[in-house]
Amino acid sequence: KKYKRGVIQHIFRSHAKTDEKSKWTYVRLGDIFKKVSRRNSNGEIKNVITNSAEYGLIPQRDFFDKDIAVDGNTTNYYVIEYGDFVYNPRKSRTAPYGPCNRYTLRDKGIISPLYTCLVLQSDINPSYLAWYFKSDAWYRYIYDNGSQGVRHDRVSMTDDLLMSIPVILPNKKRQQKIADMLDMIESKLHMVQQEYEFLLQIKDGCMQQLFI
């Protein structure tokens, strides 16, 4: 986890110090995204999605072990599709300015109107953007321009502030290279976590045989 965090910080913090400085450009979030306006007006979609800083966009039942949204109370929810991005203004330890994640499930989902849903409108590698929003490269802008709002656990995010978030972009080839590298590190992390959990089970089994 520390290695992954270090690689992300190196890529998105140190880009201006590299020899490829001229190959990186800045755009506003509003230049490459538009807000999703699809609503679950007929209540047809029941797949309620939550935006978790740790696990990303996952079905609410998987996260809470139950459905929080009740039937008949989701007509104002946004409908999200594969590839959409969702910003959650709720702060957490791992996402101090709220998580912004990419929806990677094939089934359509619905998400709380408290979240901001975005659809990519530009020829930019979506996996690269997903990793960019997992970095802290855009935090300073929110710190300098945002406010705490009424609730201390949420970012007070106006549409203008959100759409003005800076996004740094290398060329298309480097976008793909960065996304592939970070995907590989994430895959390795998952394998190590599974191995660790397996070893814990072996340890527990050995202790039971020895002392019970």
C-alpha positions in Angstrom: 0.0 0.0 0.0 2.8 2.4 0.9 4.6 1.5 -2.4 1.4 2.2 -4.4 0.8 5.5 -2.6 4.4 6.5 -3.3 4.2 5.7 -7.0 1.0 7.7 -7.4 2.5 10.7 -5.6 5.6 10.5 -7.7 3.6 10.4 -10.9 1.1 13.1 -10.2 3.2 15.4 -7.9 6.5 15.3 -9.6 5.5 15.6 -13.3 6.5 19.3 -13.5 10.0 18.4 -12.4 10.6 15.8 -15.1 12.2 16.2 -18.5 8.8 15.7 -20.1 7.4 18.9 -18.5 6.3 20.2 -21.9 4.3 17.1 -22.6 1.9 17.6 -19.7 -1.1 19.9 -20.0 -3.7 21.3 -17.7 -7.4 21.3 -18.3 -10.5 22.0 -16.2 -12.7 19.2 -15.1 -15.6 20.9 -16.9 -13.6 20.9 -20.2 -13.7 17.1 -20.3 -16.8 16.1 -18.3 -20.4 16.9 -18.3 -22.8 16.2 -15.4 -25.1 13.2 -15.7 -28.8 14.2 -15.9 -30.4 10.7 -16.1 -32.9 10.1 -13.3 -34.5 6.9 -12.1 -37.9 8.6 -12.6 -39.8 5.4 -13.1 -38.1 3.6 -10.3 -37.2 0.8 -12.6 -33.6 0.3 -11.6 -33.1 -1.2 -8.1 -29.3 -1.6 -8.1 -28.3 1.1 -5.6 -24.6 2.0 -5.7 -22.5 3.5 -2.9 -19.3 5.5 -3.5 -16.7 4.2 -1.0 -13.3 5.8 -0.6 -11.7 2.4 0.0 -13.7 0.1 -2.3 -14.9 2.4 -5.1 -18.4 2.3 -6.6 -20.0 -1.0 -5.4 -23.6 -2.2 -4.8 -24.9 -0.8 -1.5 -26.0 -4.2 -0.3 -22.3 -5.5 -0.6 -21.1 -2.5 1.5 -23.7 -2.3 4.2 -25.1 -5.9 4.1 -28.5 -4.4 3.5 -30.3 -1.9 1.3 -30.5 1.5 2.8 -32.6 3.1 0.1 -36.1 1.8 0.3 -38.3 0.9 -2.7 -40.3 3.8 -4.0 -37.7 6.3 -2.7 -35.2 6.3 -5.5 -37.0 8.2 -8.2 -34.7 11.2 -7.8 -31.6 9.1 -7.9 -29.1 9.4 -10.8 -28.7 6.5 -13.2 -25.0 5.7 -13.8 -23.6 3.5 -16.6 -20.3 1.8 -17.2 -17.5 4.4 -17.4 -19.3 7.2 -15.5 -17.4 9.0 -12.7 -19.0 9.8 -9.4 -17.8 12.3 -6.8 -18.8 11.9 -3.2 -18.2 15.1 -1.1 -18.1 13.1 2.2 -14.6 13.2 3.7 -12.8 10.2 5.1 -9.3 9.3 6.2 -8.3 7.9 2.8 -10.1 10.6 0.8 -9.9 13.9 2.8 -11.7 15.8 0.0 -14.1 13.1 -0.9 -13.6 10.1 -3.3 -14.1 10.4 -7.1 -14.4 6.9 -8.6 -15.1 5.4 -12.0 -18.1 2.9 -12.3 -16.8 -0.3 -13.8 -19.8 -2.6 -13.4 -21.7 -3.5 -16.5 -25.2 -3.3 -15.0 -26.7 0.1 -14.7 -26.9 1.5 -11.2 -28.6 4.3 -9.3 -26.8 6.7 -6.9 -27.9 9.3 -4.4 -28.6 12.8 -5.6 -26.1 14.0 -3.0 -23.4 12.7 -5.3 -22.2 14.4 -8.5 -22.2 12.0 -11.5 -20.0 12.8 -14.5 -19.7 11.4 -18.0 -16.4 11.7 -19.9 -16.7 13.9 -23.1 -13.1 13.8 -24.3 -10.6 11.4 -25.8 -8.7 10.8 -22.6 -7.8 7.4 -21.1 -10.5 6.8 -18.5 -8.3 4.5 -16.4 -5.7 7.3 -16.2 -8.3 9.7 -15.0 -9.5 7.2 -12.4 -6.0 7.0 -11.0 -5.5 10.7 -11.1 -8.5 11.2 -8.9 -7.1 8.7 -6.4 -4.0 10.9 -6.1 -3.8 14.1 -4.1 -2.8 16.3 -7.0 -6.1 18.1 -7.0 -6.5 18.5 -3.2 -4.6 21.8 -3.0 -7.1 23.5 -5.3 -10.0 22.4 -3.1 -8.2 23.5 0.0 -7.5 27.0 -1.4 -10.9 27.5 -3.0 -13.4 25.4 -1.0 -15.1 25.9 2.3 -15.9 23.5 5.1 -19.7 24.2 4.8 -22.2 23.5 7.5 -21.1 19.9 8.1 -17.5 19.3 9.0 -17.6 15.8 7.4 -18.5 17.1 3.9 -16.8 19.3 1.4 -18.8 22.4 0.4 -18.6 21.9 -3.3 -20.4 24.2 -5.7 -20.8 23.3 -9.4 -18.3 26.0 -10.4 -15.7 24.8 -8.0 -16.1 21.2 -9.0 -16.0 21.9 -12.8 -12.8 24.1 -12.2 -10.8 21.3 -10.6 -7.5 21.1 -12.5 -6.6 17.9 -14.3 -3.1 17.2 -15.6 -2.6 15.2 -18.7 0.4 13.7 -20.5 0.1 12.4 -24.1 -2.2 9.5 -24.9 0.7 6.9 -25.0 1.9 8.0 -21.5 -1.6 8.0 -20.1 -1.9 4.3 -21.1 1.5 3.5 -19.7 0.7 5.1 -16.3 -2.7 3.4 -16.1 -1.3 0.0 -17.0 1.5 0.3 -14.4 -0.9 1.3 -11.6 -3.3 -1.4 -12.6 -0.5 -3.9 -12.3 0.5 -2.6 -8.8 -3.2 -2.8 -7.7 -3.5 -6.4 -9.0 -0.3 -7.4 -7.1 -1.7 -5.7 -3.9 -4.9 -7.8 -4.2 -2.9 -11.0 -4.6 -0.8 -10.2 -1.6 -3.9 -9.4 0.5 -5.4 -12.8 -0.5 -2.2 -14.6 0.4 -2.1 -12.8 3.8 -5.7 -13.7 4.6 -4.9 -17.3 3.6 -1.9 -17.4 5.9 -4.0 -16.0 8.8 -6.4 -18.9 8.3 -3.6 -21.4 8.4 -2.2 -19.8 11.6 -5.6 -19.9 13.3 -6.0 -23.6 12.3 -2.6 -24.5 13.7 -3.3 -22.7 17.0 -6.6 -24.6 17.4 -4.9 -27.9 16.8 -2.1 -27.1 19.2 -4.0 -25.6 22.1 -7.6 -27.0 21.9 
